[in-house]
Amino acid sequence: MALRLIGGSGCGNGPCPAVYETDNGTIVVQGFVVDPERAELVLPPGEGAVEIPRYILERALAAG
């Protein structure tokens, strides 16, 4: 799967939260893993949740 960065923090300290577009028309979000129990989430098998700063998603939406 090829990824194209469409929104990121540009932190310069290695991997940072970011939003990518894939070559098959989906979106990949890189962020901090959310504990489903702390966030009161019910996740089906195979799914996970990540947290990113709001401005990163706003940048990705503006670029899209």
N, CA, C, O and CB atoms as a CASP TS submission, in Angstrom:
PFRMAT TS
TARGET T0000
AUTHOR 0000-0000-0000
METHOD Language model
MODEL 1
PARENT N/A
ATOM      1  N   MET     1       0.850  -1.171   0.000  1.00  0.00           N
ATOM      2  CA  MET     1       0.000   0.000   0.000  1.00  0.00           C
ATOM      3  C   MET     1       0.896   1.235   0.000  1.00  0.00           C
ATOM      4  O   MET     1       1.772   1.373   0.854  1.00  0.00           O
ATOM      5  CB  MET     1      -0.967  -0.002   1.223  1.00  0.00           C
ATOM      6  N   ALA     2       0.679   2.111  -0.937  1.00  0.00           N
ATOM      7  CA  ALA     2       1.436   3.357  -1.008  1.00  0.00           C
ATOM      8  C   ALA     2       0.694   4.441  -0.228  1.00  0.00           C
ATOM      9  O   ALA     2      -0.528   4.553  -0.330  1.00  0.00           O
ATOM     10  CB  ALA     2       1.656   3.792  -2.486  1.00  0.00           C
ATOM     11  N   LEU     3       1.428   5.239   0.550  1.00  0.00           N
ATOM     12  CA  LEU     3       0.852   6.311   1.351  1.00  0.00           C
ATOM     13  C   LEU     3       1.346   7.668   0.880  1.00  0.00           C
ATOM     14  O   LEU     3       2.503   7.827   0.489  1.00  0.00           O
ATOM     15  CB  LEU     3       1.187   6.114   2.825  1.00  0.00           C
ATOM     16  N   ARG     4       0.439   8.648   0.924  1.00  0.00           N
ATOM     17  CA  ARG     4       0.804  10.036   0.614  1.00  0.00           C
ATOM     18  C   ARG     4       0.368  10.886   1.800  1.00  0.00           C
ATOM     19  O   ARG     4      -0.812  10.918   2.150  1.00  0.00           O
ATOM     20  CB  ARG     4       0.135  10.538  -0.737  1.00  0.00           C
ATOM     21  N   LEU     5       1.326  11.575   2.416  1.00  0.00           N
ATOM     22  CA  LEU     5       1.041  12.428   3.568  1.00  0.00           C
ATOM     23  C   LEU     5       0.131  13.578   3.137  1.00  0.00           C
ATOM     24  O   LEU     5       0.440  14.306   2.194  1.00  0.00           O
ATOM     25  CB  LEU     5       2.357  12.974   4.193  1.00  0.00           C
ATOM     26  N   ILE     6      -1.002  13.734   3.843  1.00  0.00           N
ATOM     27  CA  ILE     6      -1.897  14.857   3.544  1.00  0.00           C
ATOM     28  C   ILE     6      -2.106  15.768   4.748  1.00  0.00           C
ATOM     29  O   ILE     6      -2.727  16.824   4.622  1.00  0.00           O
ATOM     30  CB  ILE     6      -3.238  14.338   3.062  1.00  0.00           C
ATOM     31  N   GLY     7      -1.602  15.377   5.897  1.00  0.00           N
ATOM     32  CA  GLY     7      -1.704  16.219   7.087  1.00  0.00           C
ATOM     33  C   GLY     7      -0.800  15.686   8.176  1.00  0.00           C
ATOM     34  O   GLY     7      -0.907  14.523   8.564  1.00  0.00           O
ATOM     35  N   GLY     8       0.079  16.520   8.666  1.00  0.00           N
ATOM     36  CA  GLY     8       0.991  16.090   9.718  1.00  0.00           C
ATOM     37  C   GLY     8       1.424  17.268  10.552  1.00  0.00           C
ATOM     38  O   GLY     8       1.190  18.425  10.203  1.00  0.00           O
ATOM     39  N   SER     9       2.057  16.955  11.656  1.00  0.00           N
ATOM     40  CA  SER     9       2.437  18.018  12.575  1.00  0.00           C
ATOM     41  C   SER     9       3.763  18.673  12.208  1.00  0.00           C
ATOM     42  O   SER     9       4.042  19.800  12.618  1.00  0.00           O
ATOM     43  CB  SER     9       2.516  17.476  13.973  1.00  0.00           C
ATOM     44  N   GLY    10       4.592  17.949  11.418  1.00  0.00           N
ATOM     45  CA  GLY    10       5.890  18.505  11.078  1.00  0.00           C
ATOM     46  C   GLY    10       6.763  18.704  12.291  1.00  0.00           C
ATOM     47  O   GLY    10       7.524  19.669  12.365  1.00  0.00           O
ATOM     48  N   CYS    11       6.657  17.795  13.246  1.00  0.00           N
ATOM     49  CA  CYS    11       7.378  17.977  14.507  1.00  0.00           C
ATOM     50  C   CYS    11       8.889  17.840  14.344  1.00  0.00           C
ATOM     51  O   CYS    11       9.642  18.405  15.137  1.00  0.00           O
ATOM     52  CB  CYS    11       6.887  16.976  15.530  1.00  0.00           C
ATOM     53  N   GLY    12       9.348  17.103  13.336  1.00  0.00           N
ATOM     54  CA  GLY    12      10.781  16.978  13.098  1.00  0.00           C
ATOM     55  C   GLY    12      11.512  16.089  14.079  1.00  0.00           C
ATOM     56  O   GLY    12      12.737  15.985  14.017  1.00  0.00           O
ATOM     57  N   ASN    13      10.795  15.445  14.984  1.00  0.00           N
ATOM     58  CA  ASN    13      11.427  14.586  15.985  1.00  0.00           C
ATOM     59  C   ASN    13      11.174  13.108  15.713  1.00  0.00           C
ATOM     60  O   ASN    13      11.077  12.323  16.657  1.00  0.00           O
ATOM     61  CB  ASN    13      10.924  14.945  17.371  1.00  0.00           C
ATOM     62  N   GLY    14      11.066  12.715  14.466  1.00  0.00           N
ATOM     63  CA  GLY    14      10.740  11.332  14.140  1.00  0.00           C
ATOM     64  C   GLY    14       9.260  11.192  13.859  1.00  0.00           C
ATOM     65  O   GLY    14       8.593  12.174  13.531  1.00  0.00           O
ATOM     66  N   PRO    15       8.735   9.972  13.984  1.00  0.00           N
ATOM     67  CA  PRO    15       7.314   9.750  13.683  1.00  0.00           C
ATOM     68  C   PRO    15       6.398  10.598  14.557  1.00  0.00           C
ATOM     69  O   PRO    15       6.575  10.676  15.773  1.00  0.00           O
ATOM     70  CB  PRO    15       6.967   8.280  13.860  1.00  0.00           C
ATOM     71  N   CYS    16       5.436  11.220  13.930  1.00  0.00           N
ATOM     72  CA  CYS    16       4.482  12.089  14.612  1.00  0.00           C
ATOM     73  C   CYS    16       3.077  11.747  14.144  1.00  0.00           C
ATOM     74  O   CYS    16       2.925  11.088  13.116  1.00  0.00           O
ATOM     75  CB  CYS    16       4.801  13.585  14.351  1.00  0.00           C
ATOM     76  N   PRO    17       2.052  12.169  14.859  1.00  0.00           N
ATOM     77  CA  PRO    17       0.693  11.971  14.361  1.00  0.00           C
ATOM     78  C   PRO    17       0.556  12.554  12.959  1.00  0.00           C
ATOM     79  O   PRO    17       1.078  13.629  12.663  1.00  0.00           O
ATOM     80  CB  PRO    17      -0.335  12.613  15.313  1.00  0.00           C
ATOM     81  N   ALA    18      -0.155  11.829  12.107  1.00  0.00           N
ATOM     82  CA  ALA    18      -0.295  12.256  10.722  1.00  0.00           C
ATOM     83  C   ALA    18      -1.500  11.593  10.080  1.00  0.00           C
ATOM     84  O   ALA    18      -2.040  10.618  10.602  1.00  0.00           O
ATOM     85  CB  ALA    18       0.971  11.938   9.928  1.00  0.00           C
ATOM     86  N   VAL    19      -1.914  12.131   8.941  1.00  0.00           N
ATOM     87  CA  VAL    19      -2.998  11.578   8.138  1.00  0.00           C
ATOM     88  C   VAL    19      -2.445  11.328   6.739  1.00  0.00           C
ATOM     89  O   VAL    19      -1.786  12.189   6.154  1.00  0.00           O
ATOM     90  CB  VAL    19      -4.247  12.542   8.102  1.00  0.00           C
ATOM     91  N   TYR    20      -2.724  10.132   6.210  1.00  0.00           N
ATOM     92  CA  TYR    20      -2.241   9.724   4.893  1.00  0.00           C
ATOM     93  C   TYR    20      -3.405   9.293   4.012  1.00  0.00           C
ATOM     94  O   TYR    20      -4.418   8.796   4.505  1.00  0.00           O
ATOM     95  CB  TYR    20      -1.216   8.583   5.020  1.00  0.00           C
ATOM     96  N   GLU    21      -3.255   9.485   2.715  1.00  0.00           N
ATOM     97  CA  GLU    21      -4.168   8.940   1.716  1.00  0.00           C
ATOM     98  C   GLU    21      -3.470   7.739   1.095  1.00  0.00           C
ATOM     99  O   GLU    21      -2.270   7.799   0.827  1.00  0.00           O
ATOM    100  CB  GLU    21      -4.562  10.016   0.623  1.00  0.00           C
ATOM    101  N   THR    22      -4.200   6.645   0.859  1.00  0.00           N
ATOM    102  CA  THR    22      -3.593   5.456   0.272  1.00  0.00           C
ATOM    103  C   THR    22      -3.854   5.415  -1.225  1.00  0.00           C
ATOM    104  O   THR    22      -4.686   6.156  -1.749  1.00  0.00           O
ATOM    105  CB  THR    22      -4.132   4.184   0.942  1.00  0.00           C
ATOM    106  N   ASP    23      -3.131   4.541  -1.898  1.00  0.00           N
ATOM    107  CA  ASP    23      -3.328   4.392  -3.342  1.00  0.00           C
ATOM    108  C   ASP    23      -4.618   3.634  -3.679  1.00  0.00           C
ATOM    109  O   ASP    23      -4.964   3.518  -4.855  1.00  0.00           O
ATOM    110  CB  ASP    23      -2.135   3.671  -3.955  1.00  0.00           C
ATOM    111  N   ASN    24      -5.332   3.118  -2.678  1.00  0.00           N
ATOM    112  CA  ASN    24      -6.613   2.460  -2.957  1.00  0.00           C
ATOM    113  C   ASN    24      -7.800   3.270  -2.443  1.00  0.00           C
ATOM    114  O   ASN    24      -8.895   2.734  -2.274  1.00  0.00           O
ATOM    115  CB  ASN    24      -6.633   1.073  -2.333  1.00  0.00           C
ATOM    116  N   GLY    25      -7.579   4.574  -2.194  1.00  0.00           N
ATOM    117  CA  GLY    25      -8.675   5.475  -1.867  1.00  0.00           C
ATOM    118  C   GLY    25      -9.128   5.477  -0.416  1.00  0.00           C
ATOM    119  O   GLY    25     -10.227   5.947  -0.120  1.00  0.00           O
ATOM    120  N   THR    26      -8.309   4.962   0.495  1.00  0.00           N
ATOM    121  CA  THR    26      -8.656   5.003   1.910  1.00  0.00           C
ATOM    122  C   THR    26      -7.731   5.973   2.647  1.00  0.00           C
ATOM    123  O   THR    26      -6.785   6.507   2.068  1.00  0.00           O
ATOM    124  CB  THR    26      -8.573   3.591   2.533  1.00  0.00           C
ATOM    125  N   ILE    27      -8.012   6.186   3.911  1.00  0.00           N
ATOM    126  CA  ILE    27      -7.236   7.093   4.746  1.00  0.00           C
ATOM    127  C   ILE    27      -6.604   6.296   5.883  1.00  0.00           C
ATOM    128  O   ILE    27      -7.251   5.431   6.473  1.00  0.00           O
ATOM    129  CB  ILE    27      -8.125   8.246   5.300  1.00  0.00           C
ATOM    130  N   VAL    28      -5.341   6.586   6.190  1.00  0.00           N
ATOM    131  CA  VAL    28      -4.639   5.990   7.326  1.00  0.00           C
ATOM    132  C   VAL    28      -4.307   7.117   8.295  1.00  0.00           C
ATOM    133  O   VAL    28      -3.772   8.152   7.898  1.00  0.00           O
ATOM    134  CB  VAL    28      -3.338   5.219   6.870  1.00  0.00           C
ATOM    135  N   VAL    29      -4.629   6.908   9.570  1.00  0.00           N
ATOM    136  CA  VAL    29      -4.336   7.896  10.604  1.00  0.00           C
ATOM    137  C   VAL    29      -3.300   7.304  11.550  1.00  0.00           C
ATOM    138  O   VAL    29      -3.489   6.217  12.095  1.00  0.00           O
ATOM    139  CB  VAL    29      -5.630   8.315  11.378  1.00  0.00           C
ATOM    140  N   GLN    30      -2.217   8.022  11.733  1.00  0.00           N
ATOM    141  CA  GLN    30      -1.156   7.628  12.670  1.00  0.00           C
ATOM    142  C   GLN    30      -1.283   8.515  13.898  1.00  0.00           C
ATOM    143  O   GLN    30      -1.277   9.742  13.794  1.00  0.00           O
ATOM    144  CB  GLN    30       0.281   7.752  12.019  1.00  0.00           C
ATOM    145  N   GLY    31      -1.398   7.892  15.049  1.00  0.00           N
ATOM    146  CA  GLY    31      -1.548   8.681  16.261  1.00  0.00           C
ATOM    147  C   GLY    31      -1.212   7.883  17.502  1.00  0.00           C
ATOM    148  O   GLY    31      -0.568   6.837  17.438  1.00  0.00           O
ATOM    149  N   PHE    32      -1.655   8.391  18.614  1.00  0.00           N
ATOM    150  CA  PHE    32      -1.397   7.764  19.902  1.00  0.00           C
ATOM    151  C   PHE    32      -2.520   6.769  20.197  1.00  0.00           C
ATOM    152  O   PHE    32      -3.697   7.123  20.119  1.00  0.00           O
ATOM    153  CB  PHE    32      -1.283   8.834  21.033  1.00  0.00           C
ATOM    154  N   VAL    33      -2.167   5.531  20.535  1.00  0.00           N
ATOM    155  CA  VAL    33      -3.158   4.490  20.780  1.00  0.00           C
ATOM    156  C   VAL    33      -4.043   4.875  21.962  1.00  0.00           C
ATOM    157  O   VAL    33      -3.558   5.289  23.015  1.00  0.00           O
ATOM    158  CB  VAL    33      -2.470   3.134  21.041  1.00  0.00           C
ATOM    159  N   VAL    34      -5.348   4.729  21.761  1.00  0.00           N
ATOM    160  CA  VAL    34      -6.330   5.041  22.785  1.00  0.00           C
ATOM    161  C   VAL    34      -6.702   3.749  23.511  1.00  0.00           C
ATOM    162  O   VAL    34      -6.968   2.728  22.876  1.00  0.00           O
ATOM    163  CB  VAL    34      -7.590   5.723  22.168  1.00  0.00           C
ATOM    164  N   ASP    35      -6.720   3.797  24.826  1.00  0.00           N
ATOM    165  CA  ASP    35      -7.171   2.666  25.634  1.00  0.00           C
ATOM    166  C   ASP    35      -8.697   2.637  25.556  1.00  0.00           C
ATOM    167  O   ASP    35      -9.350   3.545  26.070  1.00  0.00           O
ATOM    168  CB  ASP    35      -6.666   2.778  27.133  1.00  0.00           C
ATOM    169  N   PRO    36      -9.280   1.610  24.922  1.00  0.00           N
ATOM    170  CA  PRO    36     -10.736   1.575  24.749  1.00  0.00           C
ATOM    171  C   PRO    36     -11.516   1.641  26.056  1.00  0.00           C
ATOM    172  O   PRO    36     -12.606   2.211  26.099  1.00  0.00           O
ATOM    173  CB  PRO    36     -11.122   0.331  24.015  1.00  0.00           C
ATOM    174  N   GLU    37     -10.974   1.070  27.110  1.00  0.00           N
ATOM    175  CA  GLU    37     -11.683   1.106  28.393  1.00  0.00           C
ATOM    176  C   GLU    37     -11.717   2.512  28.979  1.00  0.00           C
ATOM    177  O   GLU    37     -12.739   2.942  29.513  1.00  0.00           O
ATOM    178  CB  GLU    37     -11.029   0.148  29.384  1.00  0.00           C
ATOM    179  N   ARG    38     -10.602   3.226  28.881  1.00  0.00           N
ATOM    180  CA  ARG    38     -10.562   4.607  29.403  1.00  0.00           C
ATOM    181  C   ARG    38     -11.467   5.529  28.594  1.00  0.00           C
ATOM    182  O   ARG    38     -12.088   6.437  29.145  1.00  0.00           O
ATOM    183  CB  ARG    38      -9.119   5.150  29.389  1.00  0.00           C
ATOM    184  N   ALA    39     -11.539   5.296  27.289  1.00  0.00           N
ATOM    185  CA  ALA    39     -12.338   6.153  26.417  1.00  0.00           C
ATOM    186  C   ALA    39     -13.780   5.675  26.292  1.00  0.00           C
ATOM    187  O   ALA    39     -14.578   6.288  25.583  1.00  0.00           O
ATOM    188  CB  ALA    39     -11.707   6.224  25.046  1.00  0.00           C
ATOM    189  N   GLU    40     -14.121   4.576  26.982  1.00  0.00           N
ATOM    190  CA  GLU    40     -15.460   4.002  26.922  1.00  0.00           C
ATOM    191  C   GLU    40     -15.869   3.681  25.486  1.00  0.00           C
ATOM    192  O   GLU    40     -16.977   3.996  25.054  1.00  0.00           O
ATOM    193  CB  GLU    40     -16.468   4.956  27.551  1.00  0.00           C
ATOM    194  N   LEU    41     -14.946   3.045  24.757  1.00  0.00           N
ATOM    195  CA  LEU    41     -15.201   2.631  23.373  1.00  0.00           C
ATOM    196  C   LEU    41     -15.473   1.135  23.318  1.00  0.00           C
ATOM    197  O   LEU    41     -14.916   0.359  24.094  1.00  0.00           O
ATOM    198  CB  LEU    41     -14.006   2.994  22.459  1.00  0.00           C
ATOM    199  N   VAL    42     -16.331   0.750  22.397  1.00  0.00           N
ATOM    200  CA  VAL    42     -16.547  -0.659  22.102  1.00  0.00           C
ATOM    201  C   VAL    42     -16.034  -0.877  20.693  1.00  0.00           C
ATOM    202  O   VAL    42     -16.652  -0.429  19.727  1.00  0.00           O
ATOM    203  CB  VAL    42     -18.067  -1.077  22.248  1.00  0.00           C
ATOM    204  N   LEU    43     -14.900  -1.568  20.569  1.00  0.00           N
ATOM    205  CA  LEU    43     -14.276  -1.781  19.269  1.00  0.00           C
ATOM    206  C   LEU    43     -14.435  -3.236  18.845  1.00  0.00           C
ATOM    207  O   LEU    43     -14.128  -4.147  19.615  1.00  0.00           O
ATOM    208  CB  LEU    43     -12.786  -1.391  19.309  1.00  0.00           C
ATOM    209  N   PRO    44     -14.916  -3.456  17.615  1.00  0.00           N
ATOM    210  CA  PRO    44     -15.008  -4.826  17.125  1.00  0.00           C
ATOM    211  C   PRO    44     -13.623  -5.401  16.856  1.00  0.00           C
ATOM    212  O   PRO    44     -12.656  -4.649  16.731  1.00  0.00           O
ATOM    213  CB  PRO    44     -15.862  -4.885  15.856  1.00  0.00           C
ATOM    214  N   PRO    45     -13.517  -6.713  16.765  1.00  0.00           N
ATOM    215  CA  PRO    45     -12.225  -7.338  16.474  1.00  0.00           C
ATOM    216  C   PRO    45     -11.595  -6.757  15.211  1.00  0.00           C
ATOM    217  O   PRO    45     -12.277  -6.544  14.208  1.00  0.00           O
ATOM    218  CB  PRO    45     -12.390  -8.852  16.323  1.00  0.00           C
ATOM    219  N   GLY    46     -10.309  -6.505  15.267  1.00  0.00           N
ATOM    220  CA  GLY    46      -9.583  -5.979  14.110  1.00  0.00           C
ATOM    221  C   GLY    46      -9.561  -4.466  14.015  1.00  0.00           C
ATOM    222  O   GLY    46      -8.889  -3.922  13.139  1.00  0.00           O
ATOM    223  N   GLU    47     -10.278  -3.768  14.890  1.00  0.00           N
ATOM    224  CA  GLU    47     -10.281  -2.309  14.862  1.00  0.00           C
ATOM    225  C   GLU    47      -9.527  -1.758  16.064  1.00  0.00           C
ATOM    226  O   GLU    47      -9.420  -2.409  17.103  1.00  0.00           O
ATOM    227  CB  GLU    47     -11.720  -1.768  14.840  1.00  0.00           C
ATOM    228  N   GLY    48      -9.007  -0.547  15.901  1.00  0.00           N
ATOM    229  CA  GLY    48      -8.326   0.152  16.972  1.00  0.00           C
ATOM    230  C   GLY    48      -8.657   1.627  16.872  1.00  0.00           C
ATOM    231  O   GLY    48      -9.241   2.069  15.883  1.00  0.00           O
ATOM    232  N   ALA    49      -8.294   2.381  17.875  1.00  0.00           N
ATOM    233  CA  ALA    49      -8.539   3.820  17.876  1.00  0.00           C
ATOM    234  C   ALA    49      -7.241   4.536  18.188  1.00  0.00           C
ATOM    235  O   ALA    49      -6.453   4.092  19.022  1.00  0.00           O
ATOM    236  CB  ALA    49      -9.640   4.205  18.900  1.00  0.00           C
ATOM    237  N   VAL    50      -7.030   5.663  17.498  1.00  0.00           N
ATOM    238  CA  VAL    50      -5.874   6.506  17.765  1.00  0.00           C
ATOM    239  C   VAL    50      -6.350   7.928  17.993  1.00  0.00           C
ATOM    240  O   VAL    50      -7.435   8.317  17.560  1.00  0.00           O
ATOM    241  CB  VAL    50      -4.851   6.445  16.601  1.00  0.00           C
ATOM    242  N   GLU    51      -5.522   8.691  18.679  1.00  0.00           N
ATOM    243  CA  GLU    51      -5.829  10.080  18.988  1.00  0.00           C
ATOM    244  C   GLU    51      -4.794  10.962  18.305  1.00  0.00           C
ATOM    245  O   GLU    51      -3.594  10.694  18.359  1.00  0.00           O
ATOM    246  CB  GLU    51      -5.852  10.329  20.529  1.00  0.00           C
ATOM    247  N   ILE    52      -5.287  12.030  17.653  1.00  0.00           N
ATOM    248  CA  ILE    52      -4.391  12.987  16.999  1.00  0.00           C
ATOM    249  C   ILE    52      -4.836  14.400  17.375  1.00  0.00           C
ATOM    250  O   ILE    52      -5.998  14.607  17.724  1.00  0.00           O
ATOM    251  CB  ILE    52      -4.390  12.794  15.438  1.00  0.00           C
ATOM    252  N   PRO    53      -3.927  15.369  17.307  1.00  0.00           N
ATOM    253  CA  PRO    53      -4.335  16.753  17.551  1.00  0.00           C
ATOM    254  C   PRO    53      -5.332  17.211  16.478  1.00  0.00           C
ATOM    255  O   PRO    53      -5.191  16.854  15.308  1.00  0.00           O
ATOM    256  CB  PRO    53      -3.097  17.687  17.574  1.00  0.00           C
ATOM    257  N   ARG    54      -6.315  17.983  16.867  1.00  0.00           N
ATOM    258  CA  ARG    54      -7.366  18.447  15.965  1.00  0.00           C
ATOM    259  C   ARG    54      -6.806  19.154  14.724  1.00  0.00           C
ATOM    260  O   ARG    54      -7.319  18.965  13.621  1.00  0.00           O
ATOM    261  CB  ARG    54      -8.303  19.382  16.707  1.00  0.00           C
ATOM    262  N   TYR    55      -5.760  19.964  14.899  1.00  0.00           N
ATOM    263  CA  TYR    55      -5.249  20.739  13.767  1.00  0.00           C
ATOM    264  C   TYR    55      -4.697  19.852  12.662  1.00  0.00           C
ATOM    265  O   TYR    55      -4.693  20.259  11.500  1.00  0.00           O
ATOM    266  CB  TYR    55      -4.173  21.693  14.235  1.00  0.00           C
ATOM    267  N   ILE    56      -4.234  18.658  12.988  1.00  0.00           N
ATOM    268  CA  ILE    56      -3.713  17.765  11.956  1.00  0.00           C
ATOM    269  C   ILE    56      -4.855  17.315  11.041  1.00  0.00           C
ATOM    270  O   ILE    56      -4.699  17.306   9.819  1.00  0.00           O
ATOM    271  CB  ILE    56      -3.006  16.536  12.596  1.00  0.00           C
ATOM    272  N   LEU    57      -5.978  16.949  11.608  1.00  0.00           N
ATOM    273  CA  LEU    57      -7.126  16.560  10.794  1.00  0.00           C
ATOM    274  C   LEU    57      -7.641  17.749   9.981  1.00  0.00           C
ATOM    275  O   LEU    57      -8.017  17.585   8.821  1.00  0.00           O
ATOM    276  CB  LEU    57      -8.248  15.995  11.684  1.00  0.00           C
ATOM    277  N   GLU    58      -7.660  18.933  10.573  1.00  0.00           N
ATOM    278  CA  GLU    58      -8.096  20.120   9.840  1.00  0.00           C
ATOM    279  C   GLU    58      -7.194  20.385   8.631  1.00  0.00           C
ATOM    280  O   GLU    58      -7.689  20.719   7.555  1.00  0.00           O
ATOM    281  CB  GLU    58      -8.108  21.344  10.769  1.00  0.00           C
ATOM    282  N   ARG    59      -5.876  20.239   8.799  1.00  0.00           N
ATOM    283  CA  ARG    59      -4.943  20.410   7.677  1.00  0.00           C
ATOM    284  C   ARG    59      -5.187  19.379   6.591  1.00  0.00           C
ATOM    285  O   ARG    59      -5.172  19.702   5.404  1.00  0.00           O
ATOM    286  CB  ARG    59      -3.498  20.315   8.164  1.00  0.00           C
ATOM    287  N   ALA    60      -5.414  18.126   7.003  1.00  0.00           N
ATOM    288  CA  ALA    60      -5.672  17.067   6.035  1.00  0.00           C
ATOM    289  C   ALA    60      -6.944  17.324   5.251  1.00  0.00           C
ATOM    290  O   ALA    60      -6.975  17.111   4.039  1.00  0.00           O
ATOM    291  CB  ALA    60      -5.759  15.727   6.732  1.00  0.00           C
ATOM    292  N   LEU    61      -7.999  17.780   5.924  1.00  0.00           N
ATOM    293  CA  LEU    61      -9.250  18.082   5.238  1.00  0.00           C
ATOM    294  C   LEU    61      -9.087  19.237   4.267  1.00  0.00           C
ATOM    295  O   LEU    61      -9.659  19.219   3.177  1.00  0.00           O
ATOM    296  CB  LEU    61     -10.340  18.403   6.244  1.00  0.00           C
ATOM    297  N   ALA    62      -8.315  20.236   4.650  1.00  0.00           N
ATOM    298  CA  ALA    62      -8.088  21.378   3.762  1.00  0.00           C
ATOM    299  C   ALA    62      -7.269  20.964   2.527  1.00  0.00           C
ATOM    300  O   ALA    62      -7.462  21.513   1.442  1.00  0.00           O
ATOM    301  CB  ALA    62      -7.367  22.511   4.524  1.00  0.00           C
ATOM    302  N   ALA    63      -6.367  20.005   2.694  1.00  0.00           N
ATOM    303  CA  ALA    63      -5.523  19.548   1.590  1.00  0.00           C
ATOM    304  C   ALA    63      -6.266  18.612   0.645  1.00  0.00           C
ATOM    305  O   ALA    63      -5.906  18.482  -0.525  1.00  0.00           O
ATOM    306  CB  ALA    63      -4.290  18.852   2.132  1.00  0.00           C
ATOM    307  N   GLY    64      -7.311  17.960   1.164  1.00  0.00           N
ATOM    308  CA  GLY    64      -8.019  16.927   0.415  1.00  0.00           C
ATOM    309  C   GLY    64      -8.913  17.442  -0.632  1.00  0.00           C
ATOM    310  O   GLY    64      -9.563  16.662  -1.328  1.00  0.00           O
TER
END
